[in-house]
């Protein structure tokens, strides 16, 4: 039986905004969202929870939990969900597309230069100044989201355990689903009885049965074709969980080992371009597509890898209001939320070790933190400022 939870339910989408305001915000974020999914989500939260008040912290957390349960690029799916929340289905399409578009255009430019001149333009100077700023943005988001997600000592222990286990090398998907199951069972241990688990049908687990069906379409060894390019990336977008390193494994298996369309060096260059351009790292697909099939290959690869994200978000939207109305799925969602915070903290720690490498980067991180927390400076301006300082500092040293 489904029971009503005592917690405050998350607000449903208000859809009170215009497509134009959603499109402008997501397009700007697409140009400034450096640093990977954790940083993208932190910047999105700053804009729509703190500044624009489009949704409450708890609803933002629940969207994070929902996107962690489906395949695809989590930060892009958060943008798609948030755009729907504000401006309905037209907002969903506009916000998601315009968040992806800047990275696609930049990666296309780098791909053209790579094909013409045999190399990529390195972005180390730019990233030198941006990375410490991103650490401050991520830290602020972890603190804000954590205060909402950590509802007691038990959930705090779950989050800390997830952080520790991830650093020790445990798979992030196992940690997310394990935390959801553990919290669900502990919270509802008094309700375990025959038929009591049928409420799990309310959760979006059934979506996980769909991606393997799409994987079948891209399993034969054939020469290059546009249709094969599209289907291969459609498969990747439909079944891929995890970080950019997981994406690298998929790309190597499909394009280097199985199809032979790329060399190892070309693949590493493709991933590098995806790392030092803003927006979703999945736009690595654009680079791979261009190298293998020119402009049409790039466009089809991009469409293939991102299309499942729009589909899965669209399918999960009707389920979101039901998650908080059941004690079982509400508990599972709390487990996923706190696990996501733990993972975000672990990724932030790893990013920080790579980003804060000398006195200048320490200064940048501290200054960004003060400006962000004390003076509420927009994170997009901080990222741009960090990039400019990084270029200027490196050019003088």
C-alpha positions in Angstrom: 0.0 0.0 0.0 1.2 3.5 -0.8 1.3 5.8 2.2 1.5 9.6 2.3 4.9 10.8 3.5 5.1 13.3 6.4 7.9 15.3 4.6 7.0 18.3 2.6 6.4 17.1 -0.9 8.4 18.6 -3.7 6.5 21.2 -5.8 5.4 20.2 -9.3 6.6 22.1 -12.3 5.1 25.6 -12.4 5.9 26.3 -16.0 5.4 29.9 -15.3 8.3 31.2 -17.3 8.8 31.9 -21.0 10.8 29.8 -23.4 12.9 32.9 -24.2 14.2 33.2 -20.6 15.0 29.5 -20.4 16.7 29.6 -23.8 18.9 32.6 -23.0 20.0 31.2 -19.6 20.8 27.7 -20.9 22.6 29.1 -23.9 24.8 31.3 -21.7 25.5 28.4 -19.4 26.5 26.4 -22.5 29.3 28.9 -23.1 30.6 29.1 -19.6 30.0 25.6 -18.0 33.5 24.4 -17.8 34.7 21.7 -15.4 32.5 18.6 -16.0 29.1 17.5 -14.7 29.6 18.4 -11.0 30.5 22.0 -12.0 27.7 22.2 -14.5 25.1 21.2 -11.9 26.6 23.6 -9.4 26.4 26.5 -11.8 22.8 25.5 -12.8 21.8 25.4 -9.1 23.3 28.8 -8.6 21.2 30.2 -11.4 17.8 28.6 -10.9 17.7 27.9 -7.1 19.6 30.8 -5.6 19.2 33.6 -8.1 16.0 33.1 -10.1 14.1 31.0 -7.5 12.6 28.8 -10.2 12.4 25.8 -7.8 13.1 24.8 -4.2 16.4 23.1 -3.1 14.5 19.9 -2.4 13.0 19.7 -5.9 16.4 20.4 -7.4 17.8 17.5 -5.3 15.0 15.2 -6.4 15.8 16.0 -10.1 19.4 15.1 -9.4 18.2 11.8 -7.9 16.0 11.1 -10.9 18.8 11.8 -13.5 21.2 9.5 -11.6 18.7 6.7 -12.2 18.7 6.9 -16.0 21.6 6.7 -18.5 23.1 9.7 -20.2 24.9 12.9 -19.4 23.5 13.9 -16.0 24.2 17.7 -16.2 22.5 17.9 -19.6 19.5 15.9 -18.2 19.4 18.4 -15.3 19.2 21.2 -17.7 16.5 19.5 -19.7 14.4 18.8 -16.5 14.9 22.3 -15.3 13.9 23.8 -18.6 10.7 21.7 -18.6 10.0 22.8 -15.0 10.1 26.4 -16.1 8.6 26.5 -19.6 7.0 23.1 -20.4 7.8 20.9 -23.4 9.0 23.8 -25.6 11.3 24.9 -22.8 12.6 21.3 -22.5 13.6 21.3 -26.2 14.9 24.8 -26.3 16.9 24.7 -23.1 18.5 21.3 -23.7 19.4 22.1 -27.3 20.9 25.5 -26.5 22.9 24.2 -23.6 24.5 21.6 -25.9 24.9 23.9 -29.0 27.9 26.1 -27.8 30.1 23.0 -27.1 29.1 21.5 -30.4 30.1 24.6 -32.3 33.5 24.9 -30.5 34.3 21.2 -30.9 33.4 21.4 -34.6 35.9 24.3 -34.9 38.6 22.3 -33.2 37.8 19.2 -35.3 38.2 21.3 -38.5 41.6 22.6 -37.3 42.7 19.1 -36.3 41.9 17.7 -39.8 43.5 20.7 -41.6 46.6 21.0 -39.5 46.9 17.7 -37.7 46.8 19.1 -34.1 44.5 20.6 -31.5 44.8 24.1 -30.0 45.6 23.5 -26.4 43.6 25.1 -23.7 45.9 24.7 -20.7 46.3 28.5 -20.0 42.6 29.0 -20.0 41.9 26.0 -17.8 44.7 26.9 -15.4 42.6 29.9 -14.3 39.2 28.3 -14.6 39.7 25.1 -12.7 40.3 26.8 -9.2 37.2 28.9 -9.7 35.2 25.7 -10.5 36.4 24.2 -7.3 34.9 27.1 -5.3 31.6 26.8 -7.3 31.4 23.0 -6.7 32.2 23.4 -2.9 29.4 26.0 -2.5 26.9 23.7 -4.3 27.9 20.7 -2.1 27.4 22.7 1.0 24.0 24.1 0.0 22.7 20.8 -1.4 24.1 18.8 1.5 22.2 20.8 4.0 19.0 19.8 2.3 19.9 16.2 1.4 21.5 15.1 4.8 18.4 14.6 6.9 19.9 13.0 10.0 22.9 11.0 11.1 21.9 7.9 9.1 21.9 9.8 5.7 25.1 11.6 6.7 26.8 8.2 7.3 25.5 7.0 3.9 26.9 10.1 2.1 30.3 9.7 3.9 30.5 6.0 3.0 29.7 6.7 -0.7 32.4 9.4 -0.8 35.0 7.0 0.8 34.0 4.0 -1.3 34.1 6.0 -4.6 37.6 7.2 -3.8 38.6 3.6 -3.1 37.4 2.7 -6.6 33.9 1.3 -6.1 31.6 1.8 -9.2 29.4 4.9 -8.9 26.3 3.1 -10.2 26.6 0.4 -7.6 26.9 3.1 -4.9 23.9 5.1 -6.1 21.6 2.1 -6.4 23.0 0.5 -3.2 22.4 3.7 -1.2 18.8 3.9 -2.6 18.1 0.2 -1.7 19.7 0.5 1.8 17.8 3.6 2.8 14.5 2.3 1.4 14.8 -1.0 3.3 15.9 0.6 6.6 13.2 3.3 6.5 10.5 0.7 5.7 11.7 -2.3 7.6 8.5 -2.5 9.6 6.4 -2.7 6.4 8.2 -5.6 4.8 5.5 -8.2 4.0 4.3 -10.1 1.0 3.1 -7.7 -1.7 4.7 -4.7 0.1 7.4 -4.3 -2.5 5.0 -3.8 -5.4 5.2 -0.1 -4.9 8.6 -0.3 -6.6 6.7 -0.3 -9.8 6.2 3.5 -9.2 10.0 4.1 -9.6 11.7 4.6 -12.9 13.6 1.2 -12.7 11.7 0.0 -15.7 13.4 2.6 -17.9 16.7 0.6 -17.4 15.2 -2.2 -19.5 14.9 0.0 -22.5 18.6 0.9 -23.3 19.8 -2.7 -24.1 17.2 -2.9 -26.8 18.9 0.0 -28.6 22.3 -1.6 -28.2 21.5 -4.5 -30.6 21.3 -2.1 -33.5 25.1 -1.3 -33.5 26.8 -4.6 -33.1 27.9 -5.6 -36.6 31.3 -4.9 -38.2 30.7 -2.8 -41.3 32.6 0.0 -43.2 31.8 3.6 -42.4 28.3 4.9 -43.0 26.2 7.7 -41.7 23.6 5.3 -40.4 26.2 3.3 -38.5 27.6 6.4 -37.0 24.2 7.5 -35.8 23.2 4.1 -34.4 26.5 3.6 -32.6 26.2 6.8 -30.8 22.6 6.2 -30.2 23.6 3.0 -28.4 26.3 4.8 -26.4 23.9 7.6 -25.3 21.2 5.0 -24.3 23.3 2.7 -22.2 26.1 4.9 -20.7 26.2 5.6 -17.0 29.1 7.3 -15.3 31.9 9.7 -16.0 33.9 10.8 -19.1 36.3 7.9 -18.4 33.4 5.5 -19.0 32.7 7.3 -22.2 36.3 6.9 -23.2 36.0 3.1 -22.7 32.9 3.0 -24.9 34.5 5.0 -27.7 37.7 2.9 -27.6 35.7 -0.3 -27.8 33.5 0.9 -30.7 35.6 3.2 -32.8 39.2 1.9 -32.3 38.8 -1.8 -31.6 35.5 -2.8 -33.3 35.1 -0.4 -36.2 38.6 0.8 -36.7 37.5 4.3 -37.7 40.0 6.0 -35.2 43.5 5.5 -33.9 44.3 5.5 -30.2 46.0 8.9 -30.7 42.9 10.4 -32.4 40.7 9.1 -29.6 42.8 10.7 -26.9 42.8 14.0 -28.8 39.0 13.8 -29.1 38.6 13.3 -25.4 41.1 16.2 -24.7 39.0 18.5 -26.8 35.9 17.4 -24.9 37.6 18.2 -21.7 38.8 21.8 -22.4 35.7 23.0 -24.1 32.6 24.1 -22.0 29.4 22.2 -21.8 28.8 18.5 -21.8 31.8 16.2 -22.3 29.5 14.1 -24.5 30.3 16.5 -27.3 33.4 14.4 -27.8 31.1 12.6 -30.1 31.0 15.6 -32.4 34.8 15.4 -32.8 34.8 11.7 -33.4 32.0 12.1 -35.9 33.8 14.8 -37.8 37.1 12.8 -38.0 35.2 9.7 -39.3 32.6 11.2 -41.5 33.0 14.9 -41.9 30.2 17.4 -41.1 27.4 14.9 -41.6 29.2 12.4 -39.3 29.6 15.1 -36.7 26.0 16.1 -36.7 24.7 12.6 -36.7 27.0 11.5 -33.9 25.9 14.5 -31.8 22.2 13.8 -32.4 22.7 10.1 -31.6 24.5 10.5 -28.3 22.1 13.3 -27.0 18.8 12.1 -28.3 18.3 9.4 -25.5 18.7 12.0 -22.8 15.7 13.9 -24.1 13.7 10.7 -24.4 14.6 9.4 -21.0 13.9 12.7 -19.3 10.5 13.0 -21.1 9.6 9.4 -20.0 10.6 10.1 -16.4 8.7 13.4 -16.0 5.3 11.8 -15.2 7.0 9.7 -12.5 8.6 12.5 -10.6 5.5 13.7 -8.6 4.8 10.1 -7.6 8.3 9.5 -6.1 7.6 11.6 -3.0 4.1 10.2 -2.4 5.3 6.7 -1.6 7.3 5.9 1.6 9.3 3.4 -0.4 10.3 5.5 -3.3 10.7 8.7 -1.2 13.2 6.8 0.9 15.0 5.5 -2.2 15.2 9.0 -3.5 16.6 10.3 -0.3 19.3 7.6 -0.6 20.1 8.5 -4.2 20.2 12.2 -3.3 22.7 11.8 -0.4 24.8 9.4 -2.5 24.9 11.9 -5.3 26.2 14.5 -2.9 28.9 12.1 -1.7 29.9 11.4 -5.3 29.9 15.1 -6.1 32.2 15.7 -3.1 34.5 12.9 -4.2 34.7 14.3 -7.7 35.3 17.8 -6.3 38.2 16.4 -4.2 39.7 14.8 -7.3 39.2 18.0 -9.3 40.7 20.1 -6.6 43.9 18.0 -6.4 44.4 18.6 -10.2 43.3 22.2 -10.1 45.0 23.7 -7.1 48.7 23.3 -7.9 50.5 26.4 -6.8 50.1 29.7 -5.0 48.2 31.5 -7.8 45.6 28.7 -8.0 45.2 28.8 -4.2 44.5 32.5 -4.4 42.1 32.1 -7.3 40.1 29.4 -5.4 39.9 31.5 -2.2 39.0 34.7 -4.0 36.3 32.9 -6.0 34.9 31.4 -2.8 34.7 34.8 -1.1 33.1 36.5 -4.1 30.6 33.7 -4.5 29.6 33.3 -0.9 30.0 36.8 0.6 29.2 39.0 -2.4 27.0 36.6 -4.4 28.9 37.2 -7.7 27.4 35.2 -10.6 29.5 32.0 -11.1 29.6 32.6 -14.9 31.5 35.9 -14.4 33.8 34.2 -12.0 34.6 31.4 -14.5 35.3 34.0 -17.3 37.4 36.1 -14.9 39.4 33.0 -13.9 40.1 32.2 -17.5 41.3 35.7 -18.3 43.6 35.7 -15.3 44.9 32.3 -16.2 45.8 33.4 -19.7 47.4 36.7 -18.5 49.4 35.0 -15.7 50.7 32.2 -17.9 51.7 34.7 -20.7 53.8 36.6 -18.2 55.6 33.6 -16.6 
